Amino acid sequence: MSTSHIPERELAERPGGYAGPNLSPAGLRLVPHTFADGVHALMATVPPKDNNGLVVGRDAALVVDAGITPDVSTMIQELVAGLTDRPLRFLVNTTYHGDHTFGNMAFPKETVIVSSRLNKENMTDLAYEKQVRSGNMYGDEALFDEVTTWRAPDVVFDTFAEIDLGGRVVQLWRFGPGNGPGDTVVHVPDAGVAWVGNLLCHAGIAPMLLQGGPEPYLGTLRRMKQALSGPLTIVPGHGPSGDGHAAIDDLIAYLERLHDEVLAAVRAGRTVEETMGACTDPWAEGLDPTLTAALARYQVPQDMARRGMLDLCRNLHRLNVLSTYRLYTRP
């Protein structure tokens, strides 16, 4: 039994009655939040739709993630033009998932797209990626008709790279597998801010294990904690920003328990349904108050935000149990 295998493709199976995150761009609005001069989160007002980012130096600007459709990419570029007059030289993809990369095709050819080598290697089957992401479109799947090309990164790195924007250096890290094999962290050291894509969420929000298991993920988080040891605010791909170290510690605790409980169930010969019933649901009693306060920054009714996020976390937890069970029972 292997507990550290990384599948070649994202798990397509979902638990019965599963309802995943609604990533349709319908109703999406991005609102800038400034952390420091030239360092802006572009936050989706309806979680868990995708967040983006903008980092500006003396000579150039860099955008984090491209949006789920070309129209969203256009929205991002219009926001950027209103925030800076520096040329948009770089676009970084934090993951290969279509909601972060389908908008690549709408960026100018002069904009250099950068990501990890493993992200690029996973960007080969557009039809399959559309099929997998369609489950998050909630009736708006036809919007994917606009995505005619899956533009891949122009420049790749393996574990670490730096981009000098002129007086501001942006660090790119791949600490290891997490949500996917190539998760890329975009760190701005002088501002203490990092865009973390799907690797990490605000403390109290469930992760999503799609292409790997708890053990490799734990190693990744520990390497991240050691490398980014100073003050750290994270901007996740989805949901509110928050304290990066609290988020890492919270996720480590969750993954350790998930690993122990699923492995014990597998060794006891339990079925996947029995395993789901036996594993602790951290969201059974509701959301952590710290997370509820973070959600208050969104411009949506708070009862809706709390209820929607709680339902989502409980669904993602069931998916994580299923994903880990399938990994730990593979031949």
C-alpha positions as CSV (number, residue, x, y, z in Angstrom):
1,M,0.0,0.0,0.0
2,S,1.4,3.4,-1.1
3,T,0.4,6.5,0.8
4,S,2.7,8.9,-1.1
5,H,1.8,8.2,-4.8
6,I,0.9,11.2,-7.0
7,P,-1.7,10.3,-9.6
8,E,-1.1,11.4,-13.2
9,R,-4.5,12.9,-13.4
10,E,-6.9,14.6,-11.0
11,L,-9.5,12.3,-9.4
12,A,-12.7,12.5,-11.4
13,E,-14.9,10.6,-9.0
14,R,-17.0,12.6,-6.5
15,P,-19.0,11.4,-3.4
16,G,-22.7,10.9,-3.7
17,G,-24.6,14.1,-3.3
18,Y,-21.4,16.2,-3.6
19,A,-21.7,19.9,-4.4
20,G,-18.4,21.5,-5.2
21,P,-17.4,25.1,-5.4
22,N,-19.4,27.3,-7.8
23,L,-16.7,28.9,-10.0
24,S,-18.9,30.3,-12.7
25,P,-18.0,33.8,-13.5
26,A,-21.6,34.9,-13.5
27,G,-21.9,37.7,-11.0
28,L,-18.2,37.8,-10.5
29,R,-16.7,41.2,-9.4
30,L,-13.0,41.7,-8.5
31,V,-12.3,44.4,-5.9
32,P,-8.7,45.6,-5.3
33,H,-7.3,45.3,-1.8
34,T,-3.9,47.0,-1.4
35,F,-1.3,45.5,1.0
36,A,1.5,47.8,0.1
37,D,2.4,50.3,-2.7
38,G,2.1,48.3,-5.9
39,V,0.9,45.1,-4.1
40,H,-2.8,44.4,-4.7
41,A,-5.1,41.4,-4.2
42,L,-8.0,41.3,-6.7
43,M,-10.6,39.7,-4.5
44,A,-13.8,38.0,-5.7
45,T,-16.8,39.5,-3.9
46,V,-18.6,36.1,-4.0
47,P,-16.6,33.3,-2.5
48,P,-15.3,30.9,-3.6
49,K,-14.9,32.3,-7.1
50,D,-11.3,33.0,-8.1
51,N,-9.1,35.7,-6.6
52,N,-6.2,37.2,-8.6
53,G,-3.3,39.6,-7.9
54,L,-1.2,42.4,-9.2
55,V,2.4,43.2,-8.2
56,V,4.0,46.4,-9.6
57,G,7.6,47.4,-9.7
58,R,9.4,50.4,-11.2
59,D,9.6,48.8,-14.7
60,A,6.9,46.2,-15.0
61,A,3.8,44.7,-13.6
62,L,2.9,41.0,-12.9
63,V,-0.5,39.4,-12.6
64,V,-1.3,36.3,-10.6
65,D,-3.7,33.9,-12.4
66,A,-5.7,34.5,-15.6
67,G,-9.3,33.8,-14.8
68,I,-11.7,31.0,-15.9
69,T,-12.6,32.6,-19.3
70,P,-11.2,35.1,-21.7
71,D,-13.9,37.6,-20.5
72,V,-12.6,37.3,-17.0
73,S,-9.1,37.8,-18.3
74,T,-10.3,41.0,-19.9
75,M,-11.8,42.2,-16.6
76,I,-8.5,41.5,-14.9
77,Q,-6.5,43.5,-17.5
78,E,-8.9,46.4,-17.3
79,L,-8.5,46.5,-13.5
80,V,-4.7,46.4,-13.9
81,A,-4.8,49.3,-16.3
82,G,-6.7,51.3,-13.7
83,L,-4.2,50.5,-11.0
84,T,-0.9,51.1,-12.8
85,D,0.7,52.5,-16.0
86,R,3.5,50.0,-15.9
87,P,3.6,47.5,-18.7
88,L,2.1,44.1,-18.0
89,R,5.1,41.9,-18.6
90,F,4.4,38.8,-16.6
91,L,1.5,36.4,-15.7
92,V,2.1,33.7,-13.2
93,N,-0.2,30.6,-13.0
94,T,-0.4,29.1,-9.5
95,T,-1.9,25.9,-10.8
96,Y,-2.8,24.3,-14.1
97,H,-6.5,24.2,-13.3
98,G,-8.7,25.8,-15.9
99,D,-10.3,28.4,-13.6
100,H,-6.8,29.8,-13.1
101,T,-5.4,29.3,-16.7
102,F,-8.2,29.3,-19.3
103,G,-7.9,33.1,-19.4
104,N,-4.2,32.8,-20.5
105,M,-5.2,32.9,-24.2
106,A,-6.6,36.5,-23.8
107,F,-3.4,38.0,-22.5
108,P,-1.1,39.8,-25.0
109,K,1.6,37.6,-26.6
110,E,4.1,40.1,-25.1
111,T,3.1,39.0,-21.6
112,V,5.3,36.2,-20.5
113,I,3.5,33.4,-18.7
114,V,5.5,31.7,-16.0
115,S,4.7,28.6,-13.8
116,S,6.2,25.4,-12.5
117,R,7.3,22.8,-15.0
118,L,4.8,20.3,-13.5
119,N,1.9,22.7,-14.1
120,K,2.9,23.1,-17.7
121,E,3.2,19.3,-18.1
122,N,-0.4,19.0,-16.9
123,M,-1.7,21.4,-19.5
124,T,-2.0,19.1,-22.4
125,D,-5.7,17.9,-22.6
126,L,-8.0,20.8,-22.9
127,A,-11.1,18.7,-23.5
128,Y,-10.5,16.7,-20.3
129,E,-9.8,19.8,-18.3
130,K,-13.1,21.4,-19.5
131,Q,-14.9,18.2,-18.6
132,V,-13.5,18.2,-15.0
133,R,-14.2,21.9,-14.4
134,S,-17.7,21.8,-15.9
135,G,-18.8,20.4,-12.6
136,N,-18.1,23.8,-11.0
137,M,-20.0,25.8,-13.6
138,Y,-23.5,25.2,-12.3
139,G,-25.3,25.5,-15.6
140,D,-22.8,27.9,-17.3
141,E,-20.8,25.3,-19.0
142,A,-21.4,26.9,-22.4
143,L,-19.0,29.7,-21.4
144,F,-16.2,27.3,-21.9
145,D,-16.9,27.5,-25.7
146,E,-14.9,30.8,-25.6
147,V,-11.9,28.8,-24.5
148,T,-10.5,27.6,-27.8
149,T,-6.8,27.4,-26.9
150,W,-5.1,26.4,-23.6
151,R,-2.1,28.7,-23.7
152,A,0.7,27.1,-21.7
153,P,3.5,28.8,-19.8
154,D,6.3,30.3,-21.8
155,V,8.9,30.0,-19.0
156,V,9.0,27.2,-16.3
157,F,10.9,26.5,-13.2
158,D,11.4,23.5,-11.0
159,T,11.6,24.6,-7.4
160,F,12.5,28.3,-7.2
161,A,12.7,31.4,-9.5
162,E,12.8,35.2,-9.1
163,I,11.3,37.9,-11.3
164,D,12.7,41.4,-11.0
165,L,10.1,44.0,-11.7
166,G,12.5,46.9,-11.0
167,G,13.1,47.7,-7.4
168,R,10.8,44.8,-6.4
169,V,11.7,41.1,-6.6
170,V,8.9,38.5,-6.8
171,Q,9.8,34.9,-5.7
172,L,8.2,31.9,-7.2
173,W,8.3,28.7,-5.2
174,R,7.2,25.1,-5.8
175,F,7.5,23.4,-2.4
176,G,6.0,20.1,-3.6
177,P,2.7,18.5,-4.3
178,G,-0.5,19.7,-2.6
179,N,-3.8,20.3,-4.3
180,G,-1.9,19.3,-7.5
181,P,1.6,18.3,-8.3
182,G,2.9,21.7,-9.5
183,D,1.3,24.2,-7.0
184,T,3.2,27.6,-7.4
185,V,3.5,30.2,-4.6
186,V,4.0,33.8,-5.6
187,H,5.8,35.6,-2.7
188,V,6.5,39.3,-2.5
189,P,9.1,39.4,0.3
190,D,9.2,43.2,0.9
191,A,5.4,43.2,1.5
192,G,5.1,39.8,3.4
193,V,2.4,38.7,1.0
194,A,2.0,35.4,-0.9
195,W,-0.5,34.2,-3.5
196,V,-0.9,30.5,-2.8
197,G,-3.4,29.4,-5.4
198,N,-5.1,26.1,-4.4
199,L,-2.3,25.0,-2.1
200,L,-3.6,26.8,1.0
201,C,-6.8,28.5,2.2
202,H,-7.6,30.8,5.1
203,A,-7.5,28.8,8.3
204,G,-10.8,27.0,8.8
205,I,-11.5,26.4,5.1
206,A,-11.3,22.8,3.8
207,P,-8.6,22.0,1.3
208,M,-9.3,20.0,-1.8
209,L,-7.2,16.8,-2.4
210,L,-7.5,16.1,-6.1
211,Q,-4.2,14.7,-7.3
212,G,-2.3,13.3,-4.3
213,G,-2.7,12.5,-0.6
214,P,-2.0,13.9,2.8
215,E,1.6,12.7,3.3
216,P,3.2,14.5,0.3
217,Y,1.0,17.5,1.1
218,L,2.3,17.6,4.7
219,G,5.9,17.6,3.5
220,T,5.1,20.5,1.1
221,L,3.6,22.6,3.9
222,R,6.5,22.0,6.3
223,R,9.0,23.2,3.6
224,M,6.8,26.3,3.0
225,K,6.7,27.1,6.7
226,Q,10.4,26.9,7.0
227,A,11.2,28.9,3.8
228,L,8.7,31.7,4.5
229,S,9.3,32.1,8.2
230,G,8.7,35.8,8.4
231,P,5.4,37.7,8.6
232,L,3.1,36.3,6.0
233,T,-0.3,37.2,4.6
234,I,-1.7,34.7,2.1
235,V,-4.1,35.4,-0.7
236,P,-5.7,32.0,-1.6
237,G,-7.0,31.2,-5.0
238,H,-10.4,31.1,-3.4
239,G,-11.8,32.7,-0.2
240,P,-10.6,35.4,2.1
241,S,-7.0,36.4,2.7
242,G,-5.4,35.8,6.2
243,D,-2.5,34.8,8.3
244,G,-0.3,32.4,6.4
245,H,1.3,30.7,9.4
246,A,-2.1,30.1,11.0
247,A,-3.3,28.6,7.8
248,I,-0.3,26.3,7.4
249,D,-0.7,25.0,11.0
250,D,-4.4,24.5,10.6
251,L,-4.0,22.5,7.4
252,I,-1.1,20.4,8.8
253,A,-3.4,19.4,11.7
254,Y,-6.2,18.5,9.4
255,L,-4.1,16.5,7.0
256,E,-2.4,14.5,9.8
257,R,-5.8,13.5,11.2
258,L,-7.2,12.7,7.7
259,H,-4.2,10.5,7.1
260,D,-4.4,8.7,10.4
261,E,-8.2,8.1,10.3
262,V,-8.4,7.0,6.6
263,L,-5.4,4.7,7.0
264,A,-6.9,3.1,10.1
265,A,-10.2,2.6,8.3
266,V,-8.4,1.0,5.3
267,R,-6.4,-1.4,7.5
268,A,-9.7,-2.3,9.3
269,G,-11.2,-3.3,6.0
270,R,-13.9,-0.6,6.0
271,T,-15.7,0.4,2.8
272,V,-15.4,4.0,1.5
273,E,-18.9,4.7,2.8
274,E,-18.0,3.4,6.3
275,T,-14.8,5.4,6.2
276,M,-16.6,8.6,5.5
277,G,-18.8,8.0,8.4
278,A,-15.9,7.1,10.7
279,C,-13.7,10.1,9.9
280,T,-14.0,13.3,11.9
281,D,-15.8,16.2,10.2
282,P,-14.2,19.4,11.6
283,W,-17.1,21.4,10.2
284,A,-19.9,19.4,11.9
285,E,-20.4,22.2,14.5
286,G,-20.1,25.1,12.1
287,L,-17.4,27.5,11.0
288,D,-14.5,28.8,13.1
289,P,-15.3,32.4,14.4
290,T,-12.0,33.7,12.9
291,L,-13.1,32.5,9.5
292,T,-16.6,34.0,9.9
293,A,-14.9,37.4,10.7
294,A,-12.7,37.0,7.6
295,L,-15.8,36.4,5.4
296,A,-17.3,39.7,6.7
297,R,-14.9,41.5,4.3
298,Y,-17.0,40.2,1.4
299,Q,-19.8,42.4,0.0
300,V,-22.4,39.6,0.3
301,P,-25.0,38.9,3.1
302,Q,-23.1,37.3,5.9
303,D,-25.7,34.6,6.6
304,M,-25.3,33.5,2.9
305,A,-21.5,33.6,3.1
306,R,-21.4,31.6,6.3
307,R,-24.0,29.0,5.2
308,G,-22.4,28.6,1.8
309,M,-18.9,28.2,3.1
310,L,-20.0,25.7,5.7
311,D,-21.8,23.6,3.2
312,L,-18.8,23.8,0.9
313,C,-16.3,22.8,3.6
314,R,-18.3,19.8,4.5
315,N,-18.5,18.7,0.9
316,L,-14.8,19.2,0.4
317,H,-14.1,17.1,3.5
318,R,-16.1,14.2,2.1
319,L,-14.1,14.5,-1.2
320,N,-10.8,14.5,0.7
321,V,-11.8,11.3,2.5
322,L,-12.8,9.7,-0.8
323,S,-9.6,10.8,-2.5
324,T,-7.4,9.6,0.3
325,Y,-9.3,6.3,0.5
326,R,-8.9,5.6,-3.2
327,L,-5.2,6.4,-3.0
328,Y,-4.6,4.2,0.0
329,T,-6.5,1.2,-1.5
330,R,-4.8,1.3,-4.9
331,P,-3.0,-1.9,-5.8
